[in-house]
């Protein structure tokens, strides 16, 4: 079947690019006491030199396990149960030079995971970069030491020559001042710079295959665009085959030549990118693409809701809000400079509307949300709240006792559905706690209310006896939402509530929030870094940059005709889930004052 | 950067040392009465007549009637010049009495620390890498037994075994012929031959806890993403283990110096009694009972200073192996 698919798509190119790596019928087992779990089941993949294969799937689909199985670096107790991984070394520049053109096929899956033979392949022929650039590099070794180590493992080079090469690699990945950067530690770098250093390390021995496991997931969109661009340019200059593992259809559309869609350890669909995006064969692919495309435009449901019931008078008025984190005081040294996290922000939230706050990490959007929640002291400006009876109170400067009843009216939903629920409490205790603490309900009445709340967020009432670990990420986020609405609030501050969820779950959670908005008359402040989600869900959007709101307006107006240069830069960096609209190379980075 | 950190850290120890000296002086002043009251009580108990006039004269001579801060000032300015005062009980300068015993104490503590590391480092690594293997279970069992058994009990058992089965006395740090001999190579060798028994006794429980610490630390590090990264480079498993996870698991290991050192010295008192070791512990206890304040004060001050220095050493080592500490 793969042959016919390739034939249907640009056949000339497919022939021109020789196969470097082949995965045939790969199966990976994780034995445990409760039996064997098959994480990868009969996967076939082909990587061609100079081409990019995107492996896309949601969490738990087995895409990372497949990548690790190729290099035999599976976590314990994982093992390859069946199938073959073949490296066609003679098709790589390095292999061809070494073997003089004679055919040399290495069966990686037959090598022992600790053998010298497979170690010689790792890093030299096949290199890998990982998702989390912070934890994937050692914090106690300099960047240079880690790159030099990779160079000297496979190439016989003196220390000085290896250092020169490391500096050269850092220059290739566009790290400023590579001569000094080589002696820096990872924690002195930003996320994007760390990922560049990681790529430099992967390129240390000129590999023929680069496996990139979610290389940009932990990065901001503008940084993501730069890293993807870098990978693409390095691929072109080195002629590498790239295996790009991602869950983001936008990244796939931007980068891939071919796509393999994985689900439950199997490849459900495989083919050239245009075929997969424009004529998806499998239901799951269609569902994934549908979910992503839905998020790229306003929710029809929301538009209908607003048409029937337009947002009312302002409910919350934020005026010239300012939060400064003082610099740490140090003895024997000057104090660190203070950080202005929220700088003179003026906003208003109208009754029944959803206000999006978008920005990159460090833009102050989360701090803004927490200021509204009353989690900080020492704020400048005003936060005026209009009560149910029309009375106006400035939340800042209120004493704790006066603030307490207002805390019931403004609630929060958190980003991480795993750490925001106490693992030692049952769902009933978690959802019931705010009502119990406020002395509103107890006993059987409390139980009935919890059941009602669970039903509202689409979970069965029987869920209340169980602990959070028994639920998936999406279900946990529903529990968090049930807790937030338990006290019948008027305003909900949602801080990145969908960013830890798979794409197919995102629109479900957003639809649930819309549903609750309609039923309970809620207003949302919705904090996110994801433009797609904002566009789907928010009526108005405020764009934050370095603590300031640089632009605020109707979401569609801001997205289609951005006024501020930063907004334009931000939008230009978002990859579209449409391979015909590749445009990240046309992006531009916003620099203040430019 | 590193140098600045070390200098800053050393500067920090100065106020600490002053505080420590104040506290030690306050401690030895805390019991009611002074050396002369207990001296008079001893005399009265043995039926001698106590001459009040003579007591007053002595009190004045030693400055015992002065206010606290004046006494402290006299004492500490003497200490800074190497004069720790006169021991009332022994009627000789404190400095003569303490140095040999302090030296032996520190020697014992350092020996025990080295022993502890030598045991805990490899066993801890083995236990973590081969988690739930037979070897890990054996180490764990021994570890718990070692933790749960008081040092003096091990000392008694070892002494019993020594006398019954080997017919030799394992107590003390020197053989009889070297007991009061001046220092020589022979005496040093003799010391080494005796030292290992208290080292094992004192080191058992701290090795046991360090094994557990090392195992837990390393288990946390073994599955970190940077280990996978290093493996994907093509490093061999042993180099990988030593260069990355062990290196990071070492941090808490190094910070143990700070607390292990004073613990070893204070924990050694009972063992020193049981094994009749000529270290500082027994003499300190005797000095405290007799309210021999200059002797007791010198010991307490030195032990506390050792603790501060131990902390300093562990902090500097930590900054050396972990760059994140330096840059805070």
Contacts between the chains, C-beta under 8 A, distances in Angstrom:
chain1	res1	chain2	res2	distance
A	68	B	228	7.7
A	71	B	232	5.8
A	73	B	228	6.1
A	73	B	231	4.8
A	73	B	232	5.7
A	75	B	223	6.9
A	75	B	228	7.9
A	114	B	236	7.8
A	114	B	237	5.7
A	116	B	236	7.7
A	119	B	234	4.4
A	119	B	235	7.3
A	119	B	236	6.3
A	120	B	234	6.5
A	121	B	234	7.3
A	122	B	231	7.3
A	122	B	232	5.6
A	122	B	233	6.4
A	122	B	234	3.8
A	123	B	232	6.5
A	123	B	233	4.2
A	123	B	234	4.1
A	124	B	234	6.5
A	127	B	232	7.1
A	127	B	233	7.9
A	128	B	229	7.7
A	128	B	232	4.3
A	130	B	225	5.8
A	130	B	228	6.9
A	130	B	229	6.1
A	131	B	225	7.9
A	132	B	225	5.7
A	135	B	224	6.1
A	135	B	225	4.5
A	135	B	226	6.3
A	136	B	225	4.2
A	136	B	226	5.6
A	136	B	228	7.3
A	136	B	229	4.8
A	137	B	226	5.8
A	137	B	229	6.7
A	138	B	226	4.7
A	138	B	230	7.4
A	138	B	244	5.6
A	138	B	247	7.8
A	138	B	248	7.4
A	139	B	226	7.8
A	139	B	248	7.5
A	139	B	322	8.0
A	139	B	323	7.8
A	139	B	324	6.0
A	140	B	247	6.1
A	140	B	248	6.2
A	140	B	321	6.9
A	140	B	322	5.4
A	140	B	323	6.0
A	140	B	324	7.2
A	142	B	323	8.0
A	149	B	233	6.9
A	149	B	235	7.5
A	149	B	243	8.0
A	150	B	233	4.7
A	150	B	234	7.9
A	153	B	233	6.1
A	153	B	234	5.3
A	153	B	235	6.6
A	154	B	234	6.5
A	185	B	323	5.0
A	185	B	324	7.4
A	185	B	327	7.7
A	187	B	324	6.0
A	187	B	327	7.3
A	188	B	327	7.4
A	198	B	229	7.6
A	201	B	229	7.9
A	201	B	233	7.5
A	332	B	8	5.4
A	332	B	11	6.9
